[in-house]
């Protein structure tokens, strides 16, 4: 796991965090929870996807990639909606839609 200064620098190098003041980046990095997932692992498990499950979470990919599939699907082989790489952000649409 990265130290918090390194994480703040990483966040500040990627949208939508570019241009945020250093103090804000440091605060976000201090509050961040870092997780590692193996290849093929679900980040958000579709059977758990309800209003309370991770609805207030925003993910930022540090390394590797995350493949986004339709939330009603449970197949790991279905066609992806999007692929998110390092610096990419996902999960925020639930925050915007309430």
Secondary structure, 3 states (H helix, E strand, C coil): CCCHHHHHHHHHCCCCCCCCCHHHHHHHHHHCCCCCCCCCCCCCCHHHCCCCCCCCCCEECCCCCEEECCCCCCCCCCCCCEEECCCCEECHHHHHHC
